Amino acid sequence: PEDDCGHIAGEDTECNLCVEEEYTTFATHSHPVCGTRCYCSSSSHSSRTWTAWDGTTKMYNGNYYLTKDIVLSSTMILDYSYVSYLCLNGHTITCENMVFDIYSYRTLVITDCVGTGKVISTNGNYVIGNNKSLTIYGGTILNTRESGWNSAILACSNTNTYIYGGRMEGQDMAIYGDVNSKIYVRGGTVAGTDGGYAIYGDGNLTISAGSVTTDGSTSIALYSGSFTMSGGSVDGSVFLYDGTDSPGTTSISGGTITGGLDCYYDTITITGGDIESAVLGGDAEIRAGTFRGYCSLAGANTNVYGGNFSDCSYLNIYGNTWICGGSFSTVAVGSEDCLYLSGVPKIEELQIAKPGTVSAQSPDGSGSFGAVQRLTYQ
């Protein structure tokens, strides 16, 4: 099946091809699925007509919009294999417990054509429990519980969660991903408040646009699965630690991480992006990207073919590392570790704990340190 942009459902495509465009409200409630200010380049992303819904009846296949603020007395169970689209229309749905519980064969899509709509749980562990498929184009998904577990979205095992817009907010975490869950952040804001995580758990996380942030120190903490980033921004640190028998993977080709990257997944590939402070504890391959602050390469086998480390105050080498390209300020090699130089990397200062820890191989085979401007022994 195809989604409303003409993409195959579940395909890793970008709805942020959309550009902002003024939208006129007509007598009937009609707008594209992504809300009031969106025009998609796909011809199939056309306007649709929505049916008024007041929260007293079930939602089936179709498009629904709120006509007023709603207070639910209990969690709304979304069962059967329906695909339901809900426009908040600037209104708020509130429930003391979880608001929506999406069963394992159900799909829910939430949007907001006004921009002020909210889905709020005042005392539930989660606002939305996703056991199949959840897509957010707009609205605020907010958990206001003051104590105990507090999260906006629960992404259960083997589920898909797509964030194209809106704001997901929770105090413990905004999104919890269970084992083998898939979370795609393609826009919007995912925010952890009161020092909580934005995204936490054991799932597979892909960020291509949008903002992931926390008012604490760690925005993202994952303990298995994969982390892929090609765009967007993370304000706060990213902590990736593989605590399972299945090796985790990391791939970064774009975007900005401003709070630090601590990655201990087995396989790390970096081909772009801007990273402030990085500790890479697994085997890494770095071909491009900008690195700032303190950086450490601690994998058993790390290969650096490029990248700009000039704004990196210190690059520590722990383990076996090949540097074949890129530009560096200060590179320090420990006494028990090995650095191999080849190609034409640009290194302002190379600090060696003891002779023999660095092996240089120049293009002409002479084995000189010609690419190093200053060589010192610690």
C-alpha positions in Angstrom: 0.0 0.0 0.0 1.0 3.6 -0.6 0.9 6.4 1.9 -0.6 9.8 1.1 2.5 11.1 -0.6 2.6 8.3 -3.1 5.5 6.6 -1.2 5.4 2.9 -0.5 4.3 2.5 3.1 7.2 2.0 5.4 9.7 3.2 2.8 12.5 5.5 4.1 11.5 8.5 2.1 11.4 12.1 2.9 8.1 14.0 3.3 10.2 17.0 4.1 10.3 17.6 0.4 7.3 19.8 1.4 7.6 23.5 1.3 5.5 26.0 3.3 2.5 27.4 1.5 -0.5 29.4 2.8 -3.6 27.3 3.0 -7.2 28.7 2.8 -9.8 27.1 5.0 -13.0 26.2 3.1 -16.5 25.6 4.4 -15.8 21.9 4.4 -12.8 20.6 6.3 -10.4 19.8 3.5 -6.6 19.8 3.5 -3.7 17.4 2.8 -2.8 14.9 5.4 0.3 16.9 6.6 -1.9 19.9 7.6 -2.5 23.5 6.8 0.8 24.7 5.4 2.2 22.0 3.3 2.5 21.3 -0.4 4.2 18.1 -1.4 5.9 17.6 -4.7 4.1 14.3 -5.2 1.0 14.7 -7.3 -0.8 12.1 -5.2 -0.5 14.3 -2.1 -3.8 16.0 -2.7 -6.4 17.6 -0.4 -8.8 15.3 1.3 -12.1 15.8 3.1 -12.4 15.1 6.8 -15.4 13.9 8.8 -16.3 15.6 12.1 -15.5 13.5 15.2 -16.4 14.2 18.9 -14.6 11.2 20.5 -17.8 9.3 21.4 -17.6 6.8 18.6 -15.0 4.5 17.2 -12.7 5.6 14.3 -12.6 3.2 11.3 -11.0 3.6 7.9 -11.2 7.3 7.0 -10.3 10.9 7.8 -11.6 12.5 11.0 -11.2 15.9 12.6 -12.0 17.3 16.0 -14.8 19.8 16.4 -14.1 20.7 20.0 -11.8 19.8 22.9 -12.3 16.3 24.2 -11.8 14.7 27.6 -11.8 10.9 27.5 -12.8 8.9 30.6 -10.6 5.9 29.5 -8.0 4.9 27.0 -9.4 4.7 23.4 -8.6 1.2 22.0 -7.8 1.3 18.3 -8.3 -2.3 17.2 -9.1 -4.1 13.9 -7.1 -3.5 10.8 -8.2 0.0 10.1 -6.2 3.0 8.9 -7.4 6.1 10.7 -6.4 9.7 10.0 -7.1 12.2 12.8 -6.8 16.0 12.4 -6.7 17.8 15.8 -8.0 21.0 14.1 -6.3 23.0 16.9 -8.2 21.2 19.7 -7.0 19.1 22.6 -7.7 15.5 23.5 -7.1 14.8 27.2 -7.2 11.5 29.2 -6.0 10.7 32.7 -4.5 7.4 31.4 -3.0 6.5 28.0 -5.0 8.3 25.3 -4.6 5.9 22.3 -3.6 2.2 22.4 -2.8 1.1 18.9 -3.3 -2.6 18.5 -0.9 -4.8 16.5 -2.9 -4.6 13.2 -3.9 -0.9 13.3 -2.5 2.3 11.8 -3.0 5.8 13.3 -2.0 9.1 11.6 -2.2 12.3 13.5 -2.1 15.8 12.0 -3.1 19.3 12.9 -4.3 21.9 10.4 -4.3 24.8 12.9 -1.0 24.2 14.7 -2.2 24.4 18.4 -3.7 20.9 18.7 -2.6 18.6 21.6 -2.9 15.0 22.8 -2.3 14.9 26.5 -2.1 12.3 29.2 -2.2 13.6 32.7 -1.3 10.5 34.6 -0.5 7.7 32.2 2.9 6.0 31.5 2.5 6.9 27.9 0.2 9.2 25.8 0.2 6.8 22.8 1.1 3.1 22.8 2.1 1.9 19.3 1.8 -1.8 18.6 1.8 -1.4 14.8 2.1 1.9 13.0 2.0 5.5 14.1 2.6 8.7 12.0 2.7 12.2 13.4 2.5 15.2 11.0 1.4 17.8 13.5 0.2 18.5 17.0 1.8 18.2 20.4 1.9 14.8 22.1 2.4 15.6 25.7 2.7 13.7 29.0 2.1 15.9 32.1 2.4 13.2 34.7 4.5 14.5 37.6 5.9 11.3 39.0 6.5 7.7 37.8 7.1 6.7 34.2 6.4 9.6 31.9 6.6 9.3 28.1 4.9 10.6 25.1 5.1 7.5 22.8 5.8 3.9 23.4 7.1 2.2 20.3 6.7 -1.6 20.9 8.8 -4.4 19.3 8.5 -4.7 15.5 6.6 -1.5 15.0 7.1 1.7 12.9 6.9 5.2 14.2 7.2 8.2 11.8 7.6 11.7 13.0 7.2 14.3 10.2 6.2 17.3 12.4 4.7 18.4 15.6 6.2 18.0 19.1 6.7 14.9 21.2 7.4 15.7 24.9 7.9 13.6 28.0 9.7 14.1 31.3 11.4 10.7 31.5 11.7 10.4 27.7 9.6 11.6 24.7 9.8 8.3 22.9 10.7 4.8 24.2 11.7 2.3 21.6 11.5 -1.4 22.4 13.7 -4.1 20.8 13.4 -4.1 17.0 11.2 -1.1 16.9 11.8 1.4 14.1 11.6 5.1 14.7 12.0 7.7 11.9 12.4 11.3 12.8 11.9 13.3 9.5 10.8 16.6 11.0 9.2 18.1 14.1 10.7 18.2 17.6 11.3 15.3 20.0 12.0 16.7 23.4 12.9 15.3 26.8 12.1 17.7 29.6 13.1 17.9 33.3 16.4 16.3 32.4 14.8 13.4 30.7 15.8 11.6 27.4 14.3 12.5 24.1 14.7 9.0 22.7 15.6 6.0 24.8 15.5 2.2 24.5 16.7 -0.6 22.2 15.2 0.2 18.8 16.4 1.3 15.4 16.5 5.1 15.1 16.8 7.1 11.8 17.0 10.9 11.8 16.9 12.8 8.5 15.3 16.1 9.6 13.8 17.8 12.6 15.2 18.4 16.1 15.9 16.0 19.0 16.6 17.9 22.2 16.7 17.7 26.0 17.1 20.2 28.8 19.3 17.5 30.5 22.6 16.1 29.3 21.6 13.1 27.1 19.2 13.4 24.3 19.5 9.8 22.9 20.4 6.6 24.7 20.2 3.3 22.8 21.4 -0.1 23.9 20.9 -2.2 20.8 19.8 -1.9 17.2 21.0 0.9 14.9 21.5 4.6 14.7 21.4 6.4 11.3 21.6 10.1 10.9 21.6 12.0 7.5 20.2 15.4 8.6 18.5 17.3 11.4 20.0 18.2 14.7 20.6 16.6 18.1 21.0 19.1 21.0 22.4 17.0 23.8 24.6 13.9 23.8 24.0 10.7 21.9 24.9 7.6 23.9 25.1 4.3 22.0 26.1 1.2 24.0 25.5 -2.3 22.6 24.4 -4.3 25.6 23.2 -7.3 23.7 24.6 -10.2 21.7 23.5 -8.5 18.4 26.1 -6.0 17.3 24.8 -2.5 16.9 25.6 -0.3 13.9 26.0 3.5 13.5 25.9 5.4 10.2 26.2 9.2 10.1 26.2 11.1 6.8 24.8 14.5 7.8 23.2 16.6 10.5 24.5 18.2 13.7 25.3 16.7 17.1 26.1 19.4 19.6 26.3 17.5 22.9 28.8 14.8 22.1 28.7 11.3 20.5 29.6 8.3 22.7 29.4 5.3 20.5 30.3 1.8 21.5 28.5 -0.1 18.8 30.5 -2.6 16.9 30.3 -0.9 13.5 30.6 2.9 13.0 30.6 4.6 9.6 30.8 8.4 9.3 30.7 10.1 5.9 29.4 13.6 6.9 27.8 15.7 9.6 29.1 18.1 12.3 29.9 16.4 15.6 31.0 18.2 18.7 33.1 15.8 20.8 33.2 12.1 19.9 34.3 8.9 21.6 34.2 6.0 19.2 34.7 2.7 21.0 33.9 0.4 18.1 35.5 -0.3 14.8 35.1 2.9 12.8 35.4 4.1 9.2 35.5 7.8 8.8 35.5 9.4 5.3 34.1 12.9 5.9 32.5 15.2 8.5 33.6 17.9 10.8 34.7 17.1 14.4 35.1 19.6 17.2 36.2 19.5 20.8 37.7 16.3 22.3 37.7 13.2 20.2 38.9 9.7 20.9 39.2 6.7 18.5 39.3 3.5 20.7 38.3 0.7 18.4 40.5 -2.3 17.7 40.5 -1.3 14.0 39.7 2.2 12.9 40.3 3.7 9.4 40.3 7.4 8.8 40.2 8.4 5.1 39.1 12.0 5.5 37.3 14.5 7.6 38.1 17.8 9.2 39.5 17.4 12.7 41.2 20.9 12.6 38.7 22.3 15.2 39.2 19.2 17.4 41.3 20.3 20.3 42.6 16.8 20.9 42.4 13.5 19.0 43.4 10.5 21.2 44.3 7.2 19.6 43.5 4.1 21.7 43.7 0.8 19.7 44.9 0.4 16.1 44.1 3.3 13.8 45.0 4.0 10.2 45.0 7.6 9.1 45.1 7.9 5.3 43.6 11.4 4.9 41.9 14.3 6.5 43.2 17.3 8.5 44.1 17.4 12.2 45.2 19.8 14.9 46.7 17.5 17.6 46.9 13.7 17.5 48.1 11.8 20.5 49.0 8.1 20.6 49.2 6.1 23.8 52.1 3.9 24.7 50.2 0.6 24.2 48.4 1.7 21.0 49.4 1.9 17.3 48.8 4.6 14.6 49.6 3.9 11.0 50.0 6.9 8.6 49.7 6.6 4.9 48.5 8.9 2.1 48.6 12.6 2.7 46.8 13.5 6.0 47.6 17.0 7.3 48.6 16.8 11.0 49.7 20.0 12.8 51.2 18.1 15.8 51.7 14.4 16.5 52.3 13.4 20.1 53.8 10.0 20.6 54.0 8.3 24.0 57.0 6.2 23.0 59.0 5.5 19.8 57.6 2.6 17.7 53.9 3.3 18.3 53.6 5.1 15.0 54.3 3.7 11.6 54.4 6.0 8.6 54.2 5.0 5.0 54.4 7.9 2.5 53.2 7.5 -1.1 56.7 7.0 -2.3 57.4 4.3 0.2 60.0 6.3 2.1 58.2 5.9 5.4 58.7 9.6 6.4 56.6 11.8 8.6 56.4 14.4 5.9 52.7 15.1 6.5 53.3 16.0 10.2 54.3 19.6 10.9 55.5 19.0 14.4 56.4 15.7 16.1 56.8 15.5 19.9 57.2 12.6 22.4 55.1 12.7 25.5 
